[in-house]
């Protein structure tokens, strides 16, 4: 979402005007939501890595020169 939209500014302003208790509850809800989204992203990356491993698409090496070449 583009944070420069009038709707976003209106929401932020409304939040600033909430009582402290409501702000704290909103903060806790947002924090839990962010954590859950991060967990979902980690799990999706894990599933993708497992799939790539099963398809032999992952390359492993302990040779530093080979690793540097793979990164470039």
C-alpha positions in Angstrom: 0.0 0.0 0.0 1.2 3.5 -0.8 1.5 5.3 2.5 1.0 8.7 0.9 -2.7 8.0 0.2 -5.4 10.1 1.9 -7.0 6.9 3.3 -3.8 5.9 5.0 -3.3 9.3 6.5 -6.9 9.2 7.7 -6.4 5.8 9.4 -3.2 7.0 11.0 -4.9 10.1 12.3 -7.8 8.0 13.7 -5.3 5.7 15.4 -3.5 8.7 17.0 -6.8 9.8 18.4 -7.7 6.5 20.0 -7.5 6.0 23.8 -4.3 4.5 25.0 -5.9 1.1 25.8 -7.3 0.8 22.2 -3.8 1.7 20.8 -2.2 -1.0 22.9 -4.8 -3.6 21.7 -4.3 -2.5 18.1 -0.5 -2.7 18.6 -0.8 -6.3 19.9 -3.1 -7.3 17.0 -0.7 -5.9 14.4 2.3 -7.4 16.1 0.7 -10.9 16.1 -0.4 -10.4 12.5 3.1 -9.4 11.4 4.6 -12.4 13.2 2.1 -14.7 11.5 2.9 -13.3 8.1 6.6 -13.7 8.7 6.0 -17.4 9.8 4.0 -18.0 6.6 6.8 -16.5 4.5 9.4 -18.6 6.2 7.3 -21.8 5.7 6.8 -21.0 2.0 10.5 -20.5 1.6 11.1 -23.8 3.4 8.7 -25.7 1.1 10.3 -24.2 -1.9 13.8 -25.2 -0.7 12.5 -28.7 0.0 11.0 -28.9 -3.5 14.2 -27.7 -5.1 16.2 -30.1 -3.1 14.0 -33.0 -4.2 14.4 -31.9 -7.8 18.2 -31.7 -7.3 18.2 -28.0 -8.2 20.2 -26.9 -5.1 23.9 -26.8 -5.4 26.1 -27.4 -2.4 29.9 -26.9 -2.2 32.6 -26.3 0.3 34.9 -24.9 -2.3 35.1 -21.1 -1.8 36.0 -20.4 -5.4 33.0 -22.4 -6.7 30.7 -20.6 -4.2 31.9 -17.2 -5.4 31.4 -18.2 -9.0 27.8 -19.4 -8.2 27.1 -16.0 -6.6 28.3 -13.9 -9.5 
